[in-house]
Amino acid sequence: MGGAPLTLEQRQMVFRLRGRGFSWEEIARAAGCSVSGAWACDRTPRQAQPTTWSHRPGRLTIADREEIVIGLAKGETLTAIANRIGKATSTVSREVAANGGRRDYRAWGGHVRAQDQARRSKPAKMASCPALLALSAYNYWCRSPYGLMCPSQVRADVSVNDGNIHQLISG
C-alpha cells in the first residue's frame, strides 16, 4: 500500500519547493519520498507526523538544505549558496559531499543523516584516551595545591612522571 506518512518538515518542504516551480521528481528526490507521495501530500489533507529532533543553533536547518538543493539546481557555486544562507563555504561543501555530491544531493537525506549523527553515542574523552587520563590524574594529584598523594601511592604498579607521560602521549 503506501509508505510511512511524511513528517511535518517533509510536507513543508514539498509545499515550498512546489511554490518555487520544481518538478514532482525533483521534489520527491529532495524530500526523500516517492513522486506519488509528494504529489499526494499536495493533494490530501493528511495529518503530518511531527519530528522530535531539533538541531543545535548554528547547524544547517532543513530550510538551509532546501536552499542548497535550489542553488545546485540553478548551477550556483557552493560559495554563492553559502553566502546566501549565511554559512561557511566549507560547511556547504562538506554537506554536499557527504550527501551525494552536486548531482545527487538530497536535502532530506542530509537532514536525516545529521539527526543520526547527533544521536550517536560518543565516548568520553577520558575513557577513550588513557594517556589523557594519566596526565590529568598526575596534574591533579601531584601539581595542584590540593595534591594529597601521587598516583604511584594509589597503585604501586603505576609510576607516573613527566617522562612516561610524554611517552604515553607521543607513543
Contacts in CASP RR format, 6 or more apart in sequence:
PFRMAT RR
TARGET T0000
AUTHOR 0000-0000-0000
METHOD contacts of the structure
MODEL  1
MGGAPLTLEQRQMVFRLRGRGFSWEEIARAAGCSVSGAWACDRTPRQAQP
TTWSHRPGRLTIADREEIVIGLAKGETLTAIANRIGKATSTVSREVAANG
GRRDYRAWGGHVRAQDQARRSKPAKMASCPALLALSAYNYWCRSPYGLMC
PSQVRADVSVNDGNIHQLISG
3 34 0 8 1.000
3 37 0 8 1.000
4 49 0 8 1.000
5 46 0 8 1.000
5 47 0 8 1.000
5 48 0 8 1.000
5 49 0 8 1.000
6 14 0 8 1.000
6 31 0 8 1.000
6 33 0 8 1.000
6 37 0 8 1.000
6 41 0 8 1.000
6 48 0 8 1.000
6 49 0 8 1.000
7 48 0 8 1.000
7 49 0 8 1.000
7 50 0 8 1.000
7 51 0 8 1.000
8 48 0 8 1.000
8 49 0 8 1.000
8 50 0 8 1.000
8 51 0 8 1.000
9 51 0 8 1.000
9 62 0 8 1.000
9 111 0 8 1.000
10 31 0 8 1.000
10 32 0 8 1.000
10 33 0 8 1.000
10 41 0 8 1.000
10 48 0 8 1.000
10 108 0 8 1.000
11 41 0 8 1.000
11 48 0 8 1.000
12 62 0 8 1.000
13 27 0 8 1.000
13 30 0 8 1.000
13 31 0 8 1.000
13 62 0 8 1.000
13 66 0 8 1.000
13 107 0 8 1.000
13 108 0 8 1.000
14 27 0 8 1.000
14 31 0 8 1.000
14 38 0 8 1.000
14 41 0 8 1.000
14 42 0 8 1.000
15 42 0 8 1.000
16 66 0 8 1.000
17 26 0 8 1.000
17 27 0 8 1.000
17 30 0 8 1.000
17 31 0 8 1.000
17 66 0 8 1.000
17 69 0 8 1.000
17 70 0 8 1.000
18 27 0 8 1.000
18 42 0 8 1.000
20 70 0 8 1.000
22 30 0 8 1.000
22 73 0 8 1.000
24 35 0 8 1.000
24 38 0 8 1.000
24 39 0 8 1.000
25 35 0 8 1.000
26 69 0 8 1.000
26 73 0 8 1.000
27 38 0 8 1.000
28 34 0 8 1.000
28 35 0 8 1.000
28 37 0 8 1.000
28 38 0 8 1.000
29 106 0 8 1.000
30 66 0 8 1.000
30 69 0 8 1.000
30 106 0 8 1.000
30 107 0 8 1.000
30 108 0 8 1.000
31 38 0 8 1.000
31 107 0 8 1.000
31 108 0 8 1.000
32 106 0 8 1.000
32 108 0 8 1.000
32 109 0 8 1.000
33 41 0 8 1.000
33 108 0 8 1.000
40 46 0 8 1.000
53 115 0 8 1.000
53 118 0 8 1.000
53 119 0 8 1.000
55 61 0 8 1.000
55 114 0 8 1.000
55 118 0 8 1.000
56 118 0 8 1.000
59 114 0 8 1.000
60 85 0 8 1.000
60 87 0 8 1.000
60 91 0 8 1.000
60 95 0 8 1.000
60 114 0 8 1.000
62 107 0 8 1.000
62 108 0 8 1.000
62 111 0 8 1.000
64 85 0 8 1.000
64 87 0 8 1.000
65 95 0 8 1.000
65 107 0 8 1.000
65 108 0 8 1.000
65 110 0 8 1.000
65 111 0 8 1.000
66 107 0 8 1.000
67 81 0 8 1.000
67 84 0 8 1.000
67 85 0 8 1.000
68 81 0 8 1.000
68 85 0 8 1.000
68 92 0 8 1.000
68 95 0 8 1.000
68 96 0 8 1.000
68 105 0 8 1.000
68 107 0 8 1.000
69 105 0 8 1.000
69 106 0 8 1.000
69 107 0 8 1.000
71 80 0 8 1.000
71 81 0 8 1.000
71 84 0 8 1.000
72 81 0 8 1.000
72 96 0 8 1.000
72 102 0 8 1.000
72 105 0 8 1.000
78 89 0 8 1.000
78 92 0 8 1.000
78 93 0 8 1.000
78 96 0 8 1.000
79 89 0 8 1.000
81 92 0 8 1.000
82 88 0 8 1.000
82 89 0 8 1.000
82 91 0 8 1.000
82 92 0 8 1.000
82 93 0 8 1.000
85 92 0 8 1.000
95 110 0 8 1.000
96 102 0 8 1.000
96 105 0 8 1.000
98 110 0 8 1.000
98 113 0 8 1.000
99 105 0 8 1.000
99 106 0 8 1.000
99 109 0 8 1.000
99 110 0 8 1.000
99 113 0 8 1.000
100 106 0 8 1.000
125 132 0 8 1.000
126 132 0 8 1.000
126 133 0 8 1.000
126 136 0 8 1.000
127 133 0 8 1.000
130 168 0 8 1.000
131 165 0 8 1.000
131 168 0 8 1.000
131 169 0 8 1.000
132 169 0 8 1.000
134 151 0 8 1.000
134 160 0 8 1.000
134 165 0 8 1.000
134 168 0 8 1.000
135 165 0 8 1.000
135 168 0 8 1.000
135 169 0 8 1.000
137 151 0 8 1.000
137 160 0 8 1.000
138 150 0 8 1.000
138 151 0 8 1.000
138 160 0 8 1.000
138 161 0 8 1.000
138 165 0 8 1.000
140 146 0 8 1.000
140 147 0 8 1.000
141 147 0 8 1.000
141 148 0 8 1.000
141 149 0 8 1.000
141 150 0 8 1.000
141 151 0 8 1.000
141 154 0 8 1.000
142 150 0 8 1.000
142 151 0 8 1.000
142 160 0 8 1.000
150 160 0 8 1.000
151 158 0 8 1.000
151 160 0 8 1.000
152 158 0 8 1.000
152 159 0 8 1.000
152 160 0 8 1.000
END
